[in-house]
Amino acid sequence: MTHEISLVVQATVHAGPWMLITYLLIRRLSPVMLAFTHVVITGVALFHRTSQRRREARQILERHPFSQRQFGLQDHSAMPPR
């Protein structure tokens, strides 16, 4: 039960209060819906965390042009056309 509460709290922090409300409503229906809700809440939290990390990585690359060259991500828009 403690792990279940931890998952709900993490997902609520990441996905917003509407997920907690949905979770509490569906939890009263059936164990199958409870399991489905766990999957959805965890998926939303993971997606949110992944997209946030991608955004942070993109910002770091934009601030450091040397790292763009290092990873082969040069900006070809500044190059004259062939």
DSSP file (Angstrom, degrees, kcal/mol; ACC not computed):
  #  RESIDUE AA STRUCTURE BP1 BP2  ACC     N-H-->O    O-->H-N    N-H-->O    O-->H-N    TCO  KAPPA ALPHA  PHI   PSI    X-CA   Y-CA   Z-CA
    1    1 A M     >        0   0    0      0, 0.0     4,-2.3     0, 0.0     5,-0.2   0.000 360.0 360.0 360.0 -35.5    0.0    0.0    0.0
    2    2 A T  H  >  +     0   0    0      1,-0.2     4,-2.4     2,-0.2     5,-0.1   0.908 360.0  49.7 -64.8 -41.2    2.9    2.4    0.7
    3    3 A H  H  > S+     0   0    0      1,-0.2     4,-2.4     2,-0.2    -1,-0.2   0.892 109.5  52.8 -62.8 -39.2    4.3    1.8   -2.8
    4    4 A E  H  > S+     0   0    0      2,-0.2     4,-2.1     1,-0.2    -2,-0.2   0.918 110.0  47.0 -62.0 -44.7    0.9    2.5   -4.2
    5    5 A I  H  X S+     0   0    0     -4,-2.3     4,-2.6     1,-0.2    -2,-0.2   0.898 110.3  53.6 -64.9 -40.3    0.6    5.8   -2.3
    6    6 A S  H  X S+     0   0    0     -4,-2.4     4,-2.5     1,-0.2    -2,-0.2   0.916 108.9  48.7 -60.6 -43.8    4.1    6.8   -3.4
    7    7 A L  H  X S+     0   0    0     -4,-2.4     4,-2.7     1,-0.2     5,-0.2   0.914 111.6  49.3 -62.1 -43.0    3.2    6.2   -7.1
    8    8 A V  H  X S+     0   0    0     -4,-2.1     4,-2.4     2,-0.2    -2,-0.2   0.912 111.9  48.2 -64.3 -42.2    0.0    8.3   -6.8
    9    9 A V  H  X S+     0   0    0     -4,-2.6     4,-2.3     2,-0.2    -2,-0.2   0.932 112.9  47.9 -64.5 -45.1    1.9   11.1   -5.1
   10   10 A Q  H  X S+     0   0    0     -4,-2.5     4,-2.1     1,-0.2    -2,-0.2   0.931 114.0  46.6 -60.8 -45.8    4.7   11.1   -7.7
   11   11 A A  H  X S+     0   0    0     -4,-2.7     4,-3.6     1,-0.2     5,-0.4   0.883 111.0  52.2 -65.8 -37.7    2.1   11.0  -10.6
   12   12 A T  H  X S+     0   0    0     -4,-2.4     4,-1.8    -5,-0.2    -1,-0.2   0.902 109.3  49.6 -65.3 -40.3    0.1   13.8   -9.0
   13   13 A V  H  < S+     0   0    0     -4,-2.3    -1,-0.2    -5,-0.2    -2,-0.2   0.914 121.1  35.4 -63.0 -42.2    3.1   16.0   -8.7
   14   14 A H  H  < S+     0   0    0     -4,-2.1    -2,-0.2    -5,-0.2    -1,-0.2   0.892 128.2  31.5 -80.2 -41.0    4.1   15.4  -12.3
   15   15 A A  H  < S-     0   0    0     -4,-3.6    -3,-0.2     1,-0.2     3,-0.2   0.664 108.6-110.1 -99.2 -17.8    0.7   15.2  -14.0
   16   16 A G    >X  -     0   0    0     -4,-1.8     3,-1.2    -5,-0.4     4,-0.7  -0.288  36.8 -67.7 108.8 164.7   -1.5   17.5  -12.0
   17   17 A P  H 3> S+     0   0    0      0, 0.0     4,-2.0     0, 0.0     3,-0.2   0.731 118.8  71.3 -66.2 -24.1   -4.4   17.2   -9.5
   18   18 A W  H 3> S+     0   0    0      1,-0.2     4,-2.3     2,-0.2     5,-0.2   0.832  94.8  55.9 -64.4 -28.6   -6.9   16.0  -12.1
   19   19 A M  H <> S+     0   0    0     -3,-1.2     4,-2.7     2,-0.2    -1,-0.2   0.882 105.3  51.3 -68.6 -36.9   -5.0   12.7  -12.2
   20   20 A L  H  X S+     0   0    0     -4,-0.7     4,-2.5    -3,-0.2    -2,-0.2   0.920 110.3  48.8 -65.3 -42.3   -5.5   12.2   -8.5
   21   21 A I  H  X S+     0   0    0     -4,-2.0     4,-2.1     2,-0.2    -2,-0.2   0.929 112.8  47.5 -62.2 -45.4   -9.2   12.9   -8.8
   22   22 A T  H  X S+     0   0    0     -4,-2.3     4,-2.7     1,-0.2     5,-0.3   0.916 111.1  52.2 -60.5 -43.9   -9.4   10.4  -11.7
   23   23 A Y  H  X S+     0   0    0     -4,-2.7     4,-2.3     1,-0.2    -2,-0.2   0.928 109.7  47.9 -59.0 -46.9   -7.5    7.9   -9.7
   24   24 A L  H  X S+     0   0    0     -4,-2.5     4,-0.6     1,-0.2    -1,-0.2   0.862 113.5  48.1 -66.2 -35.2   -9.7    8.2   -6.6
   25   25 A L  H >< S+     0   0    0     -4,-2.1     3,-0.7    -5,-0.2     4,-0.3   0.933 115.3  42.9 -69.4 -45.5  -12.9    7.8   -8.8
   26   26 A I  H >X S+     0   0    0     -4,-2.7     3,-1.9     1,-0.2     4,-0.9   0.824 102.0  69.1 -71.7 -30.8  -11.7    4.8  -10.7
   27   27 A R  H 3< S+     0   0    0     -4,-2.3    -1,-0.2     1,-0.3    -2,-0.2   0.801  94.8  56.8 -59.2 -28.6  -10.3    3.1   -7.6
   28   28 A R  T << S+     0   0    0     -3,-0.7    -1,-0.3    -4,-0.6    -2,-0.2   0.642 100.1  62.7 -77.1 -13.6  -13.8    2.6   -6.3
   29   29 A L  T <4 S-     0   0    0     -3,-1.9    -2,-0.2    -4,-0.3    -1,-0.1   0.991 111.1 -42.3 -80.1 -64.0  -14.8    0.6   -9.4
   30   30 A S     X  -     0   0    0     -4,-0.9     4,-2.0     1,-0.1    -1,-0.3  -0.990  44.9-104.7-162.9 161.6  -12.7   -2.5   -9.7
   31   31 A P  H  > S+     0   0    0      0, 0.0     4,-2.4     0, 0.0     5,-0.2   0.841 118.8  56.5 -62.5 -32.4   -9.2   -4.0   -9.3
   32   32 A V  H  > S+     0   0    0      2,-0.2     4,-2.4     1,-0.2     5,-0.2   0.930 108.8  45.0 -65.3 -44.7   -8.9   -4.1  -13.1
   33   33 A M  H  > S+     0   0    0      2,-0.2     4,-2.5     1,-0.2    -1,-0.2   0.848 110.3  56.0 -67.5 -32.9   -9.6   -0.4  -13.4
   34   34 A L  H  X S+     0   0    0     -4,-2.0     4,-2.2     2,-0.2    -2,-0.2   0.934 109.1  45.9 -62.4 -45.9   -7.2    0.2  -10.5
   35   35 A A  H  X S+     0   0    0     -4,-2.4     4,-2.0     2,-0.2    -2,-0.2   0.917 112.6  50.8 -62.8 -43.2   -4.4   -1.6  -12.4
   36   36 A F  H  X S+     0   0    0     -4,-2.4     4,-2.4     1,-0.2    -1,-0.2   0.904 109.1  51.5 -60.2 -42.0   -5.3    0.3  -15.6
   37   37 A T  H  X S+     0   0    0     -4,-2.5     4,-3.1     1,-0.2     5,-0.3   0.893 106.6  53.9 -63.4 -40.2   -5.2    3.6  -13.7
   38   38 A H  H  X S+     0   0    0     -4,-2.2     4,-2.6     1,-0.2     5,-0.3   0.925 109.5  48.3 -58.2 -44.5   -1.7    2.7  -12.3
   39   39 A V  H  X S+     0   0    0     -4,-2.0     4,-2.4     2,-0.2    -2,-0.2   0.927 114.3  45.3 -62.7 -45.5   -0.5    2.1  -15.8
   40   40 A V  H  X S+     0   0    0     -4,-2.4     4,-2.6     2,-0.2     5,-0.2   0.939 114.9  46.5 -65.2 -48.1   -1.9    5.4  -17.1
   41   41 A I  H  X S+     0   0    0     -4,-3.1     4,-2.3     1,-0.2    -2,-0.2   0.925 115.1  46.3 -62.4 -45.0   -0.7    7.5  -14.2
   42   42 A T  H  X S+     0   0    0     -4,-2.6     4,-2.6    -5,-0.3    -1,-0.2   0.903 112.5  51.3 -64.7 -40.8    2.8    6.0  -14.3
   43   43 A G  H  X S+     0   0    0     -4,-2.4     4,-2.6    -5,-0.3    -2,-0.2   0.911 110.4  48.1 -61.6 -43.9    2.9    6.4  -18.1
   44   44 A V  H  X S+     0   0    0     -4,-2.6     4,-2.6     2,-0.2    -1,-0.2   0.916 112.5  48.9 -64.0 -42.9    1.9   10.1  -17.9
   45   45 A A  H  X S+     0   0    0     -4,-2.3     4,-2.4    -5,-0.2    -2,-0.2   0.918 113.2  46.7 -63.8 -43.0    4.5   10.7  -15.1
   46   46 A L  H  X S+     0   0    0     -4,-2.6     4,-2.6     2,-0.2    -2,-0.2   0.910 112.6  49.6 -65.5 -42.1    7.3    9.0  -17.1
   47   47 A F  H  X S+     0   0    0     -4,-2.6     4,-2.7     2,-0.2     5,-0.2   0.924 111.8  49.0 -61.6 -44.2    6.3   10.9  -20.3
   48   48 A H  H  X S+     0   0    0     -4,-2.6     4,-2.0     1,-0.2    -2,-0.2   0.926 113.1  46.7 -61.3 -45.3    6.4   14.2  -18.5
   49   49 A R  H  X S+     0   0    0     -4,-2.4     4,-2.1     2,-0.2    -1,-0.2   0.902 113.3  49.1 -64.7 -41.7    9.8   13.4  -16.9
   50   50 A T  H  X S+     0   0    0     -4,-2.6     4,-2.3     2,-0.2    -2,-0.2   0.926 111.9  47.3 -65.3 -45.4   11.3   12.3  -20.2
   51   51 A S  H  X S+     0   0    0     -4,-2.7     4,-2.1     1,-0.2    -1,-0.2   0.859 110.9  53.1 -66.5 -33.1   10.0   15.4  -22.2
   52   52 A Q  H  X S+     0   0    0     -4,-2.0     4,-2.2    -5,-0.2    -1,-0.2   0.911 109.4  48.2 -66.5 -41.5   11.3   17.6  -19.4
   53   53 A R  H  X S+     0   0    0     -4,-2.1     4,-2.5     2,-0.2    -2,-0.2   0.892 110.6  51.3 -66.2 -39.1   14.8   16.0  -19.6
   54   54 A R  H  X S+     0   0    0     -4,-2.3     4,-2.5     2,-0.2    -1,-0.2   0.918 109.5  50.4 -62.5 -42.6   14.8   16.4  -23.4
   55   55 A R  H  X S+     0   0    0     -4,-2.1     4,-2.1     1,-0.2    -2,-0.2   0.917 111.2  48.2 -61.4 -44.0   13.9   20.0  -23.1
   56   56 A E  H  X S+     0   0    0     -4,-2.2     4,-2.1     1,-0.2    -1,-0.2   0.908 111.6  50.1 -63.7 -41.6   16.7   20.6  -20.6
   57   57 A A  H  X S+     0   0    0     -4,-2.5     4,-2.3     1,-0.2    -2,-0.2   0.900 109.7  51.1 -63.9 -40.8   19.2   18.8  -22.9
   58   58 A R  H  X S+     0   0    0     -4,-2.5     4,-2.1     1,-0.2    -1,-0.2   0.902 109.4  50.7 -63.2 -41.1   18.2   20.9  -25.8
   59   59 A Q  H  X S+     0   0    0     -4,-2.1     4,-1.6     2,-0.2    -1,-0.2   0.894 109.4  50.9 -64.3 -39.0   18.7   24.1  -23.8
   60   60 A I  H  X S+     0   0    0     -4,-2.1     4,-1.3     1,-0.2    -2,-0.2   0.928 110.7  48.5 -63.8 -44.4   22.1   22.9  -22.8
   61   61 A L  H  < S+     0   0    0     -4,-2.3     7,-0.3     1,-0.2    -1,-0.2   0.867 109.4  53.1 -64.2 -35.9   23.1   22.2  -26.4
   62   62 A E  H  < S+     0   0    0     -4,-2.1    -1,-0.2     1,-0.2    -2,-0.2   0.842 110.6  47.4 -67.8 -32.2   21.8   25.6  -27.5
   63   63 A R  H  < S+     0   0    0     -4,-1.6    -1,-0.2     1,-0.2    -2,-0.2   0.727 112.6  50.7 -80.2 -21.8   23.9   27.3  -24.9
   64   64 A H    >X  +     0   0    0     -4,-1.3     4,-0.9     1,-0.1     3,-0.9  -0.810  58.7 179.7-123.3  90.2   27.1   25.4  -25.7
   65   65 A P  H 3> S+     0   0    0      0, 0.0     4,-1.7     0, 0.0     3,-0.3   0.802  80.5  63.8 -61.3 -29.5   28.0   25.5  -29.4
   66   66 A F  H 3> S+     0   0    0      1,-0.2     4,-2.0     2,-0.2     5,-0.1   0.866 100.0  52.5 -64.0 -33.5   31.1   23.4  -28.9
   67   67 A S  H <> S+     0   0    0     -3,-0.9     4,-1.8     2,-0.2    -1,-0.2   0.807 103.2  58.6 -72.4 -26.9   29.0   20.5  -27.7
   68   68 A Q  H  <>S+     0   0    0     -4,-0.9     5,-3.7    -3,-0.3     4,-0.3   0.925 108.7  44.5 -65.0 -43.3   26.9   20.7  -30.8
   69   69 A R  H ><5S+     0   0    0     -4,-1.7     3,-1.2     3,-0.2    -2,-0.2   0.900 109.9  56.6 -65.4 -39.6   30.1   20.1  -33.0
   70   70 A Q  H 3<5S+     0   0    0     -4,-2.0    -1,-0.2     1,-0.3    -2,-0.2   0.874 113.3  39.0 -60.8 -38.6   31.2   17.4  -30.7
   71   71 A F  T 3<5S-     0   0    0     -4,-1.8    -1,-0.3    -5,-0.1    -2,-0.2   0.308 117.3-108.3 -96.7   8.7   28.0   15.4  -31.2
   72   72 A G  T < 5S+     0   0    0     -3,-1.2    -3,-0.2    -4,-0.3    -2,-0.1   0.831  80.7 127.7  72.6  32.0   27.6   16.2  -34.9
   73   73 A L      < +     0   0    0     -5,-3.7    -4,-0.2    -6,-0.2    -1,-0.1  -0.171  31.1 160.8-112.9  39.4   24.7   18.5  -34.4
   74   74 A Q        -     0   0    0     -6,-0.2     2,-0.9    -5,-0.2     3,-0.0  -0.186  47.5-111.7 -61.8 152.8   26.1   21.5  -36.3
   75   75 A D    >   -     0   0    0      1,-0.2     3,-0.7     2,-0.0     4,-0.1  -0.780  32.8-177.7 -86.9 107.4   23.7   24.2  -37.5
   76   76 A H  G >   +     0   0    0     -2,-0.9     3,-0.8     1,-0.2    -1,-0.2   0.496  66.6  84.6 -85.6  -3.6   23.8   23.9  -41.3
   77   77 A S  G 3  S+     0   0    0      1,-0.2    -1,-0.2    -3,-0.0    -2,-0.0   0.783  86.8  55.0 -69.8 -24.2   21.4   26.8  -41.8
   78   78 A A  G <  S+     0   0    0     -3,-0.7    -1,-0.2     2,-0.1    -2,-0.1   0.621  89.0  95.8 -82.6 -12.4   24.3   29.3  -41.6
   79   79 A M  S <  S-     0   0    0     -3,-0.8     3,-0.1    -4,-0.1    -3,-0.0  -0.531  84.0-110.1 -79.6 143.7   26.2   27.5  -44.4
   80   80 A P        -     0   0    0      0, 0.0    -1,-0.1     0, 0.0    -2,-0.1  -0.416  41.1 -99.6 -69.0 148.3   25.9   28.9  -47.9
   81   81 A P              0   0    0      0, 0.0    -4,-0.0     0, 0.0     0, 0.0  -0.320 360.0 360.0 -66.8 153.0   24.0   26.6  -50.3
   82   82 A R              0   0    0     -3,-0.1    -3,-0.0    -2,-0.0     0, 0.0   0.458 360.0 360.0 -80.5 360.0   26.0   24.4  -52.7
